[in-house]
Amino acid sequence: MDTDGLVADVRRFNRLYTRTIGLLEETLTRSAFTLTEARVLFEIGHRGSPVSAKANGELGFLADTFHLEVGPAASEIAEDLRLDPAYLTRILKKFAGAGLTEARADPADGRRRILSLTGAGAAALAKLQAAADEDITRLVSAFPGERQPELGNALHIMMEFLGETARPPCIALRPHRVGDIGWVVQRQARLYAEEYGWNIEFEALLAEIGAAFIRNCQPGLDFCWIAELNGQPVGAVFLVHEDDGRSAKLRMLHVEKAARGHGIGARLVEECVEQARRCGYRRMVLWTNDVLVAARKLYERAGFRLVEENRHHSFGKDLVGQTWELAL
């Protein structure tokens, strides 16, 4: 996308968003506060930080016992919110006159005046936040439940683009649902084409395996897990029974490039192995190729051992196929 097009999209989104959540109204969430005033009140209420080491030494027993906190200075709020200091001063005078805030000397530096909310200020902030939560809840409740994680992930991606610290990753494994098998085939075929140059023959193999799994899946014997990172699918693995009833096969393990480094592949393999043990299988087998180095390391760490190698020409490449086994 060209820069002009991206700028136009951002501006279009800004117009939609400010209208949708009511930022164009005279006050925020039908309160007595403008948007700027509400944000300043929020910053004062949420910027408390533990007293400094120097202050802790001066306050001694009281600081240790009551975990005293100090709040922000007006200059810090003005800098972080990019507010004109004179404009912020007028807001703070209004708050002080209404009995919402108070200022006192910093225990660590008497020249610094720190701000905090009074009981009335804390109550006003709580009411503001409750009203905002109610409005946003009503907004997101209109979205289909299965798409709400997608919205959350998109918001976090945007925050990261704008410099916000990334949230801790939330990783979950779940059973497959309708549509997941097709997703696995499409994503793994494209991934291996990009990383290893494998052609469409590999996609045909994946489709055959996926179709056989759907047709022959026996509950309690066959499994597929979809790995999700922050609510988005990023990997998968299959465990399918062998005809002897004593063996199970690990198949179609993959993790998206953008999701690597979080241990997702190891968790998928571990889940497969543990489920095979719970089902009473005596051994696990898998077939892979020597170029899939990262996957092979996962198998080795899980206890699999290489039992056979064969050269073959498949997927448009000369490869070395490998069979691995794990005694359970």
N, C-alpha and C positions, 0 to 999 in steps of 0.2 A: 504494500500500500504506500502511496506517495504521502509526503508529509502534509500537504494541503488537505488530502482526504482524511487523514487521521485527525487533524485539527478540527475539521468539520464534524467528525463523528463525536469527538470529545465535547464540543460545544452543544451538539444536539442532545447528548446524554445529560449534560448539565441542565439544559432547559427542561428536559423531561423530569429529572430527579428533583430539582428544586420545586417544581410545581407539584409533583406527586406527594412529597412529604411535607408540604405546606410552608416551605421556607420563604415564600413570597408574601405570606400574611404578616400583618403588622407586629404580632407577637407570636412566640413559639408555643405550640400545643395549647392554645387558648388560655395562656397564663398572662401574668402581668409583666413578663420579661421579653425583651427582644432576643433575637438569636444570639447576638454578641453578648448581651448580659447573661443569658443562660449559660453560655460557654465559659464565661469568666467565673460564674458561681460554681460550675462543675470543676474547673481547674483548682479553685481554692479548696473545695471539698475533697478532691482526690489526689492532691499533691503532697500530702503529709509524708515526711520521711523521718527515719530514726534520727535522734539527735546525734550530732557529730561526737567524735571521741573527746574533743576538748570540752564540749558542752556536757557530755556525760560525766567527765571528771569534776566539773564545777557543780553539777546538780547532784552527783553522788547517789545516795540511797533512793531518793525520789525517782530519779530516772530509771534506775535498775528495777525498782518495785513496780512502777506504774507504766513503764515502757513509753515514756513521754516522747511526743513527736513534735517536730516543727514544720510549719507550712512554707509556702513559697513567698518570695518577695514580689512586689508589684513589677519590678523591672524584669524578673524572670518570665512572668506571664506575658508582659508586653512583647518581649523578644520572641518567645515561642509561638505566640498567636499572631505575631506581626501586626500588633495594634499600635496606633499612635499613643505615646505615653500620656499626652494631655487628655485624650479621649478615655483612656483607661482610668485616669484619675477621677474624671467626672462620674464614671460608673461606680468606682469604689466609694466615692462620697455619697452617692445615692444609696448604696448598700449599707454603709455605716449609719446614715440617717434613718434608715428603716430598721436598724437593729439586726441586720443579717450577718454582718462581719465585724471582726475586731482586729486591731493591730497591736503587736507588742514587740519588745526588743528581743532579738535573737540571743538565747543564752550563750552562744559561742561568739557572738560579735554584736556588741551593743549598738553599733552604728547601723545595723541592718534591721529593718522592720519587717516582721513576718505576718502573714495574713492567715486568719482561720475563720471558720463559720461559727456563729453563735448557735444556740439551740434552735432559734427561729430560722436561721439560715439553713441549718441541716434539714429542718422540716420542709422548707421551701424547695430545697434541692431534691429531696426524696419525692415530693409531689411532682416535680418536673420530670424526674426520671420515670416515675410510674406512668405518667401520661404518655411520654415518648415510647415506653415499652408497649403500652396498649395500642398505640397507633401503628407501630411497626409489626406487632403481632397480627393485627387485623390485615395489614398489607401482605405479609408473607403467607398467612393462612389461606389466601386466595390461590396460591400456587399449588399444583399437584404435589402430594407428599413425597413422591419418588424423585422430584426435581429440586426439592429444597436443599439437599446436600450439594447439588450442582451450583446453586446460587451462592451458597456459603463459600465454596471453593473459588468461584469467580471473584467474589469480594476480596478474599485473601490474596489472590494473585494480583489484583489491582493495588492492594495496599503494599505489597512487596515492590511493585513497579514504582510506587510513589515514595519508597524509602522506609516503609514501616518494617519493623523487625518481623521476620517470618515466625509464624506460630509453630509450636512443637508438632511434629507429624503425628497424625492419628491413623494407625494401621489396623485393619480388621480383615479377617477371612470370613467368607460367608459361602453357603451352598449356592450352586448355580440356579438361575431363574430362566424363564422363557426369554430367548434372545441372546443369552450369554454365550452359547456355543458358537453361534455365528460371529459374535464379537471376537472370540478367541481366535477363530480361523483367520479372520480379516487382519487382526492386529499382529499375530505371529507371522503370517505370510509376509506382510509389509515390513515388519521389523527385520526378518532374516534376509529379505531382498536388499534392504538398505545396508545391513551390517556385513553380510557375507556374499551378496550378489547372487543368491539362489533364485531360480526362475519360478515360473508359475506351476511347475510340476510339484513343488513343495506345497503350494496352496491346495492342489488336488489331493495330496496325501493327507493334509490336515482336515480337509472337508470329509474325506472318507472315514477318518478316525472319529471325527465329531459326529457324523451321521450314525456310525455304528454304535457310538456311546448312547445317543438318544434312543435308538431302536432297541438296544439290548440291555439298557441300564436296569439292574436289579437292586432295589432298595436294600440297604444294609450290606451290600457287597461292592457296589460301584459308586464312586464319588467324584465330584468336581468342586474345587474351591476357587472362588474369585477373590483375589486380593484387592482391597481398596485402600487408597491413600487419601485421607481427608475427604472421604465419601465418593471418590472417583475410582473406577476399575483400572488397575495398573498391572495386573498379572493373573496367572492361573496355573493350575496343575490338575491332572486327572489320576485317579487310582481305579483300575479296572481289574476284575477277576480273570484268572486263566481257567481253562477248561478242566484242569486237574483238581480244582477246588482248594488246592494248598498254596497256590502262588498268586501273586497280584503284580500288575505291571504299572509302573509310574510312566505317565505319558504327558507330552505337550506342555512341559514347564516353560514359562516365559515371564519376564518382568520388563516393563517398558523402560526405555533408557532414562527418561526423566525421573523415574522412581527408584533408581538403583542407589545403593549406599545406605539404605535403611534396614537391611537384613530381611527384606521381603522374600527373596528367593529361598533363603535358609528356613524361614518360617513355613513356606509352602512345602518344602521337602520334609521338614520335621512333622508337619501335620499328616502328610501321606504315610510316613513310617509309623507314627503312633496309631493312626487309624487302622493300618494293616495289622498291627499287633492286637488291637482291640477286637478285630474281626477274626482273629485266630489264624491268619495266614502264616505259613511257615517260612516263606521266603518272598523277596521282592526282586523283580528284574526290570531293566530298562535298556533301551537302545538309544544311542546318541552318536555324534560324530566328533572326531578329535579336534576339530576347529572350534568347538563350543567350549572353550577353556574355562570360563567362569562357571558354567553349569557343572562341568566335570569336577571342579574343586568342591562344589557343594555336595556332590555325591560322595566324594572321598571323605569329607568331614562327617557325613552322616553314616559312614561305615561300609559303603558299597565297595566292592572290589572288581577290578577289570578281569573278565574271564575269556574274552574272545575279541579279535580284531579282524576285519576284512576290508580290502580295498574295493571301492565301487565308484561308478560314475552316475551321479544322480543330481537332479536339480540344476543341471548345467555345469557341475563342478566335479573334479576328481577328489574323492573324499575317502577317509578311513572310518568305517563304521565300527562302533564299539558296543559290546554287550557287557553290562555290569550287573552284579548280583549282591543281595544282602540277605544273610541268614537271620531270621527273626527268632 
